[in-house]
Amino acid sequence: MTGTSDDTPPETGETGMTKPGRRQVLALGAAAASTVVTVRPALAQTQISVMACEIPIPDPGRMGNYIAADGSVVPPGTPGAFPPPGRNLIGEEVRDAVLGGGRIPGYGYDQSQAYTNYIRRLQSGQSGFTCYASIQMSRS
């Protein structure tokens, strides 16, 4: 035999490290291919759920308050502050406004900026934080 059989034992290379046999290389290639096929649908599903997640402004515990230009939550009627949107904002519109520097559909520039500043200030444990974190992670 010339060493081309599938049953050849692994060889030792010049560096002293064992080279994998043909079966091992083929098995690794097959495993990698199936991993790619499995991960792609999961990533696509994750992207869809990120775009459909919602961020309440303000969080339910502070409903009825307004949002100041810097994103802080202030009492109603505070000069320069905006009333809440009246609905939860959707991940896709938040992504476009926060990452793209655009406006949230249906709101003026200053109001959109106040809302995006509120979203940027979200911290772990607040309603909408997980959605915003997912948007940040999906940038790439």
C-alpha positions as CSV (number, residue, x, y, z in Angstrom):
1,M,0.0,0.0,0.0
2,T,1.1,3.5,-0.7
3,G,-0.5,5.3,2.2
4,T,-3.7,6.5,0.3
5,S,-6.1,4.3,2.1
6,D,-8.7,5.8,4.4
7,D,-7.4,3.6,7.2
8,T,-3.9,5.1,7.2
9,P,-2.8,6.2,10.7
10,P,-2.1,9.8,11.3
11,E,1.5,10.9,10.4
12,T,3.9,13.0,12.4
13,G,4.9,16.2,10.6
14,E,8.2,18.2,10.6
15,T,7.0,20.1,13.7
16,G,6.5,16.9,15.7
17,M,2.8,17.5,15.7
18,T,0.5,14.7,14.6
19,K,-1.3,15.4,11.3
20,P,-4.9,14.4,11.1
21,G,-5.8,11.5,8.9
22,R,-8.1,11.9,5.9
23,R,-11.2,10.6,7.8
24,Q,-10.6,13.2,10.5
25,V,-10.3,16.0,8.0
26,L,-13.4,15.0,6.1
27,A,-15.4,14.6,9.4
28,L,-14.3,18.1,10.5
29,G,-15.4,19.5,7.1
30,A,-18.8,17.9,7.3
31,A,-19.3,19.1,10.9
32,A,-18.4,22.7,9.9
33,A,-20.7,22.6,7.0
34,S,-23.7,21.5,9.1
35,T,-22.9,24.1,11.7
36,V,-23.1,26.9,9.0
37,V,-26.4,25.5,7.8
38,T,-27.8,25.4,11.3
39,V,-26.6,28.9,12.4
40,R,-27.8,30.9,9.4
41,P,-31.5,30.3,10.1
42,A,-31.0,31.1,13.8
43,L,-29.3,34.4,12.9
44,A,-32.1,35.3,10.5
45,Q,-34.7,34.5,13.2
46,T,-32.8,36.6,15.7
47,Q,-32.6,39.6,13.3
48,I,-36.4,39.3,12.7
49,S,-37.2,39.3,16.5
50,V,-34.8,42.3,17.1
51,M,-36.7,44.3,14.5
52,A,-40.1,43.4,16.0
53,C,-39.2,44.0,19.7
54,E,-40.7,47.0,21.5
55,I,-39.5,49.8,23.7
56,P,-42.0,51.6,25.9
57,I,-41.3,55.3,26.4
58,P,-41.2,55.9,29.3
59,D,-41.2,52.6,31.1
60,P,-44.5,51.5,32.6
61,G,-43.5,52.7,36.1
62,R,-43.2,56.3,34.9
63,M,-46.1,56.5,32.5
64,G,-47.7,59.9,32.2
65,N,-44.4,61.7,32.5
66,Y,-42.7,63.6,29.7
67,I,-39.3,63.1,28.0
68,A,-36.8,66.0,28.2
69,A,-34.4,66.8,25.3
70,D,-31.6,64.9,27.1
71,G,-33.7,61.8,27.5
72,S,-34.5,62.2,31.1
73,V,-38.0,61.6,32.4
74,V,-39.6,64.8,33.8
75,P,-43.1,65.8,35.1
76,P,-45.8,66.7,32.5
77,G,-45.7,70.3,31.4
78,T,-41.9,70.7,31.9
79,P,-40.8,73.4,29.4
80,G,-38.9,71.9,26.4
81,A,-40.1,68.3,27.2
82,F,-42.2,66.1,25.0
83,P,-45.2,63.9,25.8
84,P,-44.6,60.2,25.4
85,P,-45.2,58.7,22.0
86,G,-48.5,57.1,23.0
87,R,-47.3,53.7,21.8
88,N,-44.3,51.4,22.1
89,L,-41.5,52.1,19.6
90,I,-40.6,49.1,17.4
91,G,-37.0,47.8,17.1
92,E,-36.7,48.6,13.4
93,E,-37.6,52.3,13.8
94,V,-35.4,52.6,16.8
95,R,-32.5,51.0,15.0
96,D,-32.9,53.4,12.1
97,A,-33.1,56.4,14.4
98,V,-30.4,55.5,16.9
99,L,-27.9,53.9,14.7
100,G,-28.7,55.9,11.5
101,G,-29.1,59.3,13.1
102,G,-32.6,59.6,11.6
103,R,-36.0,60.4,12.9
104,I,-38.6,58.1,14.4
105,P,-41.5,58.0,11.9
106,G,-44.3,60.3,12.8
107,Y,-42.3,62.5,15.1
108,G,-40.3,65.7,14.5
109,Y,-36.5,65.9,14.7
110,D,-36.4,67.3,18.3
111,Q,-39.0,64.9,19.6
112,S,-37.2,62.0,17.9
113,Q,-33.9,63.1,19.5
114,A,-35.4,63.2,22.9
115,Y,-36.8,59.7,22.5
116,T,-33.5,58.3,21.2
117,N,-31.7,60.0,24.1
118,Y,-34.1,58.3,26.5
119,I,-33.4,54.9,24.8
120,R,-29.6,55.4,25.0
121,R,-30.0,56.0,28.7
122,L,-31.8,52.6,29.3
123,Q,-30.1,50.4,31.8
124,S,-30.4,46.7,32.6
125,G,-33.7,45.9,34.3
126,Q,-35.6,48.7,32.6
127,S,-38.4,47.9,30.2
128,G,-37.0,48.1,26.6
129,F,-33.3,47.5,27.6
130,T,-33.1,44.0,26.2
131,C,-34.6,45.2,22.9
132,Y,-32.1,48.1,22.7
133,A,-29.2,45.8,23.6
134,S,-30.3,43.4,20.9
135,I,-30.3,46.3,18.4
136,Q,-26.8,47.3,19.4
137,M,-25.6,43.7,19.0
138,S,-27.2,43.3,15.6
139,R,-25.3,46.3,14.1
140,S,-22.9,44.1,12.2
